[in-house]
Amino acid sequence: MTTVALSEIPASAGELSVWPASTTRLPHGDLAVGGVSLAEVAERFDTPAYVLDEGEVRGRCRTYRDAFPDADVLYAAKAFLSRAMVRWMEEEGLGLDVCSAGELELAVTAGFPPERIVLHGNAKSPRDIRAALRLGVGRIVIDSPSEIARIAAAVGPDGHQKVMVRVVPGVSAGGHDKIRTGTEDQKFGLSLTDGSAQDAIARMLGQPQLELTGLHCHIGSQITEVEPYLVAVRRMVGLMARIRDAHGVVLPELDMGGGHGIGYRPGEPALDLTALARGLRAELGEACAAAGLAVPRLVIEPGRAVAGPAGVALYRVLAVKHTGEKVFVAVDGGMSDNPRPALYGVRYAPRLIGRHSAADTCTTTVVGRHCEAGDVLAADVELPGDIHPGDLLAVPVAGAYQLSMASGYNMVGRPPVIAVHEGTSRVLVRRETLEDFRSRDIGG
């Protein structure tokens, strides 16, 4: 247990604006999150390590529930999943959106009600489908025509499974080409414009063991404007009206996915959740009224926006190298625990913690320890000019798509996840060790 009982100064604005709301400044240049000193976390649990603020996670869940009181809010588990996270989601009244049998089975074995889980995936394996049916998942989102017959056969003639269909609405939105999923040139969903979605829906309605409950779309990730969602709503309601006219079926659910953008550095824009809720509610009501449809129950799937701002990554500086006009600060982690800068060009704002520095800042590039020139965690960031080996760096907004995308590259081992809450810290996920690598290697 770690308790902070020092003269804390709230740090909710300016340079710490993207940190968890519980962040406070401590003497000697340290920070506390959830009432726990980050320097003490690094000392106790070693580095690299992820720190996850339980209070921030829960607070963001409640913000979503308050903004969308009449909708189903599903946490997108791909952002970060653990047994503790499963419990927090259940206690805060959220459902789960999972993408594999692994995520599904972890959630159910941790006690999450399977009827509140939706299974996604553009290429569901037989194991995924078997697990979903065996555990009684609430919805399966059909992503391709071939899945219709496969799922129907797995259900059997006397079985029953609720399904949705993922539709590509032709809306381009998102922070990078690799995370824009609402247009025709990517792998997800069935096209609205070429008739694929309509054909698949007709086939689903002909399978008595499949109950089509609604439409699903996900237009991208890291979206910071409301308007793309409103365009997608209008197109989805238009399709619902055509389904009613062609088949006499009124679908009761509309899942608008997630992709809600957050700021990774001070001053960066984030999606206004209040404006999104207001806009979706109004647009959905108006579009349904114009089409003569009953308003379907809205479903949304935030992941990054729940977990991302609740996490902080801690690293120890191993080397400082001056190469020409460049200053490289090498740390004890890198692309094996955070591949996102290499994949998407994501920019972070690392901060020196654990000591005060009176030195002028200099422009540095924080790099990892892996054997890749692209192993860069933060390019062109300002750090104190006297930064040296042994210093601690903390990187905020590290709660989403870091551990979940981490790898075993160079057999460095994935970091632990340390939960902090009300002055205490505990391990949620232990550090990966050499023994873990050895135990999987059974050849010889």
Buried (B, 14 or more C-beta within 10 A) or exposed (E): EBBBEBEBEEBEEEEBBBBBBBBBBBEEBBBBBBBBBBBBBBEBBBBBBBBBBBBBBBBBBEBBBEBBEEBBBBBBBBBBBBBBBBEBBBEBEBBBBBBBBBBBBBBBEBEBEBEBBBBBBBEBEEEBBEBBBBBEBBBBBBBBBEBBEBBBEBBEEEEEBBBBBBBBBBBBBBBBEEBBBBBEEBEBBBBBEEEBBBEBBEBBBEBEBBBBBBBBBBBBBBBBBBEBBBBBBBBBBBBBBBBBEEBEEEBEBBBBBBBBBBBBBBEBEBBBBEEBBEBBBEBBEBBBEEBEBEBBBBBBBBBBBBBBBBBBBBBBBBEBEEEEEEBBBBBBBBBBBBBBBBBBEBBBBBBBBBBEBEEEEBEBBBBBBBEBEEBBBBBEBEBBBBBEEEBBBBBBBBBBBBBBBBEEBBEBBBBBBBBBBEBBBEBBBEBBEEEBEEEEEEEE
